[in-house]
Amino acid sequence: MPLEVKAAAFSNGGEMPARYTCDGEGLSPALTWSGVPPAARTLALVVDDPDAPRGVFTHWVIWNVPARHAELPEGVPDRDTFADGARQGTNDFGRVGYGGPCPPRGRPHRYFFRLYALDSGLKLEAGAGRQRLQEAMNGHVLAQAEWMGTYRR
């Protein structure tokens, strides 16, 4: 069974409800997944917008989520470390945690939720950005899945 990730609040390729954006409460959507490879030890998630005016904009990075977990709840708190070992990094808004979509007015933007199954935990300090996370994941990715939502203002 391949790794799969889903957001119950919107269909794959569908419009994200305002609740998860800067026009609403700015909460992270609940995510569920299945098909985590048996050799996986942790999971990492990267959320980005490739349609941003200045290039790819990172909205969320979280890693060292234990592989035994099958979900992230709605509204993950904006803190850098969690009791289960998970850590969040700094998004391109300059804040730790999830930063909801907030595109300029006009055409819809795409928001990719990419989940990675990793063969180990990452020795990466909380608050690190996407580039450091991607470097740390290099050579440790066992599987990858994605879900995409859109948003337009």
N, C-alpha and C positions, 0 to 999 in steps of 0.2 A: 504494500500500500504506500503510495507516494505521500510525502509531507504536504499537508494542506492547511491553509489559514483562512479564516472567515470572520467577517464582521456582521453580526445579526442586524445591525441598524441600517445597512444599505447593501444592495446587491453588488456583485463584482461588476465594475464599470458603471454603477449607478450613482446618483447624486447623494452626497453626504448631507444628512440633516444639519441645519444651522446650529443645533445644540453642540456639535463637535467643532465649531469654528469660532472665529473672533466675533462673529455676529450673534453668537449665542453664549452658552456657558463656557465654551472652550474646553470641554471635557474630552479626555481620550475615550474613543469608543471601546466597548467590550470586544475582545477578540478571543476566538477559540481555535484550536488546531488539533490535528490528528495525524497519524502516520509518522510519528517521530521515530527515527531509526533506533534500534536497540543499543547501538554503540554511542549514542548521543549522551553527553553529560550535562550540557547547558544549551540554552537557546538565546539568540539575540534578535532584536527587531530594529529595523531602520525604516523610518517613514520620511518620504521626500516628495518634492514637487519639481519635476523636470521642466515645467513650463514657466517657471519664475523668470521675471525680466532679466535678471543678472545671472542666470544659469541655475543649476540644481540647488534647491533650498531645502535644508534638512529641518524637519519638524519634530523628530523624536528619535532618540537612540536609547536603547535599554539592552543590557546584556547580563550574563550569568544568571538568567532565569533557569531554575532547576528543570531538567528535562522531564521530570515526573509531573510537572504542572501541565494542564491542558487548556489554560485560559489566562487572560489578563482581564480584570474587571473593568467596568466603565469607571472613568475618573481616577486613574492611578495618581496618587499624590505626587506633587512636584518636589520630591526629595531625592538626594543622590544615592542613598543606600537603604536596603530593606533587610529585615531579619532573616530572610531565606537566602541571602547572598546576592540577590539581584542588585544591579547598579544602573543608574541613569546618567546620561551625559548631557552636555550642553547643546542645545539646538541652535539654529541660525538666528533666532531672536535674541540669543545671548543668555538664555535661561536654562536651568536644569529642568528636564521633564518634557512633557508634551506641549507643543505650541500648535494650536488649531489653525486650519487653513484661513488665510486672510489675503486672498489675491486682489490685485487691482481690479477695478470694474472693467467688464468686457467679457471676453471669451472664457469658457470654463477651463479650469486647471485640473490636472490629474494628480492624485495623491496615492503613491504606491506604499503599501504596507508589506515589507519584505521580512519574512521570518527565516532565520538560519538555524539549523541544528548543528551543534559543534561537538567535537570529540573531547573537549576539555573545558574547564573554566578559563577565563581570560584574566591574566595578571595586568589589569588596567585600572588605574585609579578612577574613582567616581568623578563625574564632571567632565571627563574627556569628550572630545568632539568626534564627529563621524569619521574623519580621516584616521585618527588614532585607533578607533574601533576597527575600521576596515583593515588596517595594518596588523592589528592584533589577531584578527580572524583568519588572516592569510595562512593557508595550509591546514586549517581546522574545520572547514565547512564540509559536513557530510551530506546535507540536503538543503534545499531552498524552496520556499513557496512564496506566492505573493497574492495580494488582494488589492484592487484599485477602486478608489472612489473619486468622484469629481465634485467640484464646487465652483460656483460662479456668483459674483456679486453684482 
